[in-house]
Amino acid sequence: MTDAAPRVVIVDDQALVRTGFRMILAADGIEVVAEAADGDEAVSAVRRTRPDVVLMDIRMPGTDGLEATRRILAEEAAPPRIVVLTTYDLDRYVYAALSAGASGFLLKDVTPEHLTAAVRLVRSGDALLAPTITRRLVERFAGAGARTAPLHRDLATLTPRELEVLEALARGHTNAELAARFRLSEATVKTHVARILSKLRLRDRAQAVIAAYETGLVTPGSEGRTAG
């Protein structure tokens, strides 16, 4: 992992929000390479500066953060990690952004310490939000049809153990909890998770949780499999 300061683009239609976030990040040695006031400016800024992380307001006039997220992740060969900024945690736009590949979300009233830690965490390759929060989003916004749909064909590429790990991951278990549940080392758990992400072409654990629910592998209120 590189020790260089993360390079960040801040996207928000409110100048005061952008200024406040810039000051907080700069005070912790994080470089803000560009600011943008809407989705079109965000796409251009990412093309121009190639940041590590984008802090993306989801609701903006014109091209919103959801569309900008989709365009950035589709167009860039090595796209940045995108963190959605929102006022509400249970927001259908946040859910859609996570489904599109965003690495997590932050509430706009986030503390300075949490903001800087979140940027560094996401830059390191981890998903920002706890799987349990993602699960709440999925249970609220995934269509009823998605919960009862046949399993996506890609799930057939997973081994029985990988399916068990994905199911437990979707229920909010940490690596340590997965290791204890399946009597594995944490290193082995990380290997299983990495293989799941690779086989299903997912960016991170947040997307894995969504995939588990939307394919029907996990349904709200259902009991998990017994580890063996």
C-alpha positions in Angstrom: 0.0 0.0 0.0 1.3 3.4 -0.9 2.0 6.0 1.9 1.3 9.0 -0.4 -1.6 11.2 0.6 -4.9 10.3 -0.9 -6.0 12.5 -3.8 -9.6 13.6 -3.6 -12.3 15.2 -5.7 -15.2 16.8 -3.8 -18.5 17.0 -5.6 -21.4 19.0 -4.0 -23.7 21.8 -5.3 -23.2 23.7 -2.1 -20.0 25.7 -2.0 -20.0 25.9 1.8 -20.0 22.1 2.0 -17.1 21.8 -0.5 -15.1 24.4 1.4 -15.7 22.7 4.8 -14.7 19.3 3.5 -11.6 20.7 1.8 -10.5 22.3 5.0 -11.0 19.2 7.1 -9.2 17.0 4.6 -6.3 19.4 4.1 -5.8 19.6 7.9 -5.2 15.9 7.9 -2.8 15.9 5.0 -5.2 14.8 2.3 -4.9 16.5 -1.0 -8.1 17.9 -2.7 -7.2 18.0 -6.4 -10.5 19.4 -7.7 -14.0 20.5 -6.7 -17.2 20.1 -8.7 -20.7 21.5 -8.4 -22.6 19.0 -10.4 -22.3 15.6 -12.1 -20.9 16.8 -15.4 -18.2 18.8 -13.7 -17.4 15.7 -11.6 -16.9 13.5 -14.6 -14.6 16.1 -16.2 -12.7 16.6 -12.9 -12.0 12.9 -12.6 -10.8 12.6 -16.2 -8.5 15.6 -15.6 -7.1 14.8 -12.2 -7.3 10.9 -11.8 -8.1 11.0 -8.1 -8.0 8.1 -5.6 -11.3 9.0 -4.0 -14.4 11.0 -5.0 -16.8 12.4 -2.4 -20.0 12.5 -4.4 -23.1 14.4 -3.4 -26.0 12.2 -4.6 -28.7 14.8 -5.1 -27.7 17.8 -7.3 -29.4 19.8 -10.0 -28.8 18.7 -13.5 -26.7 15.6 -13.7 -27.0 14.1 -10.3 -24.4 12.1 -8.3 -25.9 8.7 -9.3 -25.5 9.3 -13.0 -22.0 10.8 -12.5 -21.1 7.7 -10.5 -22.2 5.4 -13.3 -20.4 7.3 -15.9 -17.1 7.5 -13.9 -17.1 3.8 -13.1 -18.0 2.9 -16.7 -15.5 5.2 -18.4 -12.4 5.0 -16.3 -10.0 2.1 -16.8 -8.8 2.4 -13.2 -11.8 4.3 -11.6 -11.5 6.0 -8.3 -13.3 4.9 -5.2 -16.6 6.8 -4.9 -18.1 7.6 -1.6 -21.7 9.0 -1.7 -22.6 12.0 0.4 -26.2 12.0 1.7 -28.5 13.5 4.3 -30.4 10.3 5.0 -28.9 6.8 5.4 -31.9 5.0 4.0 -32.0 6.7 0.6 -32.9 4.9 -2.6 -30.3 7.0 -4.5 -27.6 5.7 -2.1 -28.8 2.2 -2.7 -28.7 2.7 -6.5 -25.2 4.2 -6.2 -24.0 1.2 -4.2 -25.5 -1.1 -6.8 -23.6 0.8 -9.5 -20.3 0.4 -7.7 -19.9 3.1 -5.1 -17.8 2.0 -2.2 -19.9 3.4 0.6 -21.6 6.5 1.9 -21.2 9.2 4.5 -23.9 11.4 6.1 -23.2 15.0 5.5 -23.0 15.7 9.3 -20.0 13.3 9.5 -17.4 14.3 12.1 -14.0 15.5 10.8 -12.3 12.4 12.2 -14.7 10.0 10.6 -14.4 11.9 7.2 -10.6 11.6 7.0 -10.6 8.0 8.3 -13.2 7.1 5.7 -11.2 8.6 2.8 -8.1 6.6 3.9 -10.1 3.4 4.4 -11.7 3.6 1.0 -8.5 4.5 -0.7 -6.9 1.3 0.8 -9.5 -0.8 -1.1 -12.1 -1.5 1.7 -15.8 -0.8 1.5 -16.7 2.0 3.8 -20.0 0.9 5.3 -20.8 -2.0 7.5 -22.6 -4.8 5.7 -25.5 -4.5 8.2 -26.2 -1.0 6.9 -26.1 -2.1 3.3 -28.5 -4.9 4.3 -31.0 -2.3 5.6 -30.8 -0.5 2.3 -31.4 -3.7 0.3 -34.3 -4.8 2.5 -36.0 -1.4 2.0 -35.3 -0.7 -1.6 -34.7 -4.0 -3.5 -37.8 -4.8 -5.4 -39.9 -7.7 -4.2 -39.3 -9.5 -7.5 -35.6 -9.4 -6.9 -35.9 -11.2 -3.6 -37.7 -14.2 -5.2 -35.8 -14.2 -8.5 -33.8 -17.3 -9.5 -30.2 -17.2 -8.5 -28.0 -15.3 -10.9 -26.1 -17.7 -13.2 -22.7 -16.3 -11.9 -23.4 -17.8 -8.5 -23.0 -21.2 -10.1 -19.3 -20.4 -10.4 -18.9 -20.3 -6.6 -17.9 -23.3 -4.5 -20.2 -24.5 -1.7 -17.9 -22.9 0.8 -17.8 -19.6 -1.1 -21.6 -19.6 -1.1 -21.6 -20.1 2.6 -19.2 -17.2 3.1 -21.2 -14.9 0.8 -24.4 -15.7 2.7 -22.8 -15.0 6.1 -21.1 -11.9 4.7 -24.5 -10.6 3.6 -25.8 -11.0 7.1 -23.2 -8.6 8.5 -20.4 -10.8 9.8 -16.9 -9.5 10.0 -13.9 -11.4 8.8 -13.1 -12.5 12.4 -16.7 -13.7 12.9 -16.6 -15.6 9.6 -13.3 -17.2 10.6 -14.8 -18.4 13.9 -18.1 -19.5 12.2 -16.3 -21.6 9.6 -13.3 -22.6 11.7 -10.9 -20.9 9.3 -8.1 -18.5 9.6 -8.8 -14.8 8.8 -6.3 -15.1 5.9 -8.4 -17.9 4.4 -11.6 -15.9 4.9 -10.0 -13.0 3.0 -9.0 -15.3 0.2 -12.6 -16.6 -0.1 -14.0 -13.1 -0.1 -11.5 -12.0 -2.8 -12.4 -15.0 -5.0 -16.1 -14.2 -4.5 -15.6 -10.6 -5.6 -13.5 -11.7 -8.6 -15.9 -14.4 -9.8 -18.9 -12.2 -9.5 -17.1 -9.2 -10.9 -17.9 -7.1 -7.8 -15.8 -4.1 -6.6 -16.1 -4.7 -2.8 -18.0 -6.2 0.1 -20.8 -3.6 -0.1 -21.7 -4.8 -3.6 -21.4 -8.4 -2.4 -24.1 -7.8 0.2 -26.4 -6.3 -2.4 -25.7 -9.2 -4.9 -26.6 -11.8 -2.2 -30.0 -10.2 -1.7 -30.8 -9.4 -5.2 -30.0 -12.9 -6.5 -32.1 -14.5 -3.8 -29.3 -16.2 -2.0 -30.3 -14.3 1.1 -33.8 -13.1 1.9 -34.8 -10.7 4.7 -35.6 -12.6 7.9 -34.4 -16.0 6.5 -32.1 -18.2 8.6 -28.5 -18.7 7.6 -27.0 -22.0 6.7 -25.3 -24.0 9.5 -21.5 -23.9 9.2 -19.9 -27.2 8.8 
